[in-house]
Amino acid sequence: MYKDVEELGVEFNFQAKESYYSMYTRFSSAVQGLNREKDENVFQQTRARFGNALKSELERLAMAVLEKNREMQEFEHLRRNLTIKINDYLQEFLMKSQSV
C-alpha cells in the first residue's frame, strides 16, 4: 500500500531537518572566526558553498523518496511538494546564515 503525499512530506521533512541543522552548524563553525568587515567575500563564498551543499543533499533525499514512489497516482503532486519544501529550506538557510 502506498503512503499519501502528506505522509511522504512528513518523512522528507524529518530527514531534511536533520540535514539542514547539520549543514547550518557546520557553516556556523566555518565562519565563526571571520571578520565580516574584512572578510565579507570569504563569508559569502562559504555561505554559497554550504547553501549549494544543502541543496544537493535535499535533492538527493527528495530523489530517494520519488524513486520509491514512482508508481503512485499523485506522483507529480509529490514532486511539486518536495520542490517547494527544498526551496523553503534553502530560503531559511540563506536568511539565517546572513545574520551570523
GIURPE-V640372 format. One record per residue. N is the residue number from 0. D_LAST is the distance of its C-alpha to the last C-alpha in whole Angstrom. Layout:
n->{N | N}
d_last->{D_LAST | D_LAST}
//
This chain:
n->{0 | 1 | 2 | 3 | 4 | 5 | 6 | 7 | 8 | 9 | 10 | 11 | 12 | 13 | 14 | 15 | 16 | 17 | 18 | 19 | 20 | 21 | 22 | 23 | 24 | 25 | 26 | 27 | 28 | 29 | 30 | 31 | 32 | 33 | 34 | 35 | 36 | 37 | 38 | 39 | 40 | 41 | 42 | 43 | 44 | 45 | 46 | 47 | 48 | 49 | 50 | 51 | 52 | 53 | 54 | 55 | 56 | 57 | 58 | 59 | 60 | 61 | 62 | 63 | 64 | 65 | 66 | 67 | 68 | 69 | 70 | 71 | 72 | 73 | 74 | 75 | 76 | 77 | 78 | 79 | 80 | 81 | 82 | 83 | 84 | 85 | 86 | 87 | 88 | 89 | 90 | 91 | 92 | 93 | 94 | 95 | 96 | 97 | 98 | 99}
d_last->{45 | 42 | 39 | 38 | 35 | 33 | 34 | 32 | 29 | 29 | 29 | 27 | 24 | 25 | 24 | 21 | 19 | 20 | 19 | 16 | 14 | 16 | 14 | 10 | 11 | 12 | 10 | 7 | 10 | 11 | 8 | 8 | 11 | 10 | 11 | 9 | 13 | 15 | 13 | 12 | 14 | 13 | 10 | 11 | 14 | 12 | 10 | 14 | 15 | 14 | 14 | 18 | 18 | 17 | 20 | 22 | 22 | 22 | 25 | 27 | 27 | 28 | 31 | 32 | 32 | 34 | 36 | 37 | 38 | 40 | 43 | 42 | 43 | 40 | 38 | 37 | 35 | 33 | 32 | 31 | 29 | 27 | 26 | 25 | 23 | 22 | 20 | 19 | 17 | 16 | 15 | 13 | 11 | 10 | 10 | 7 | 5 | 6 | 4 | 0}
//
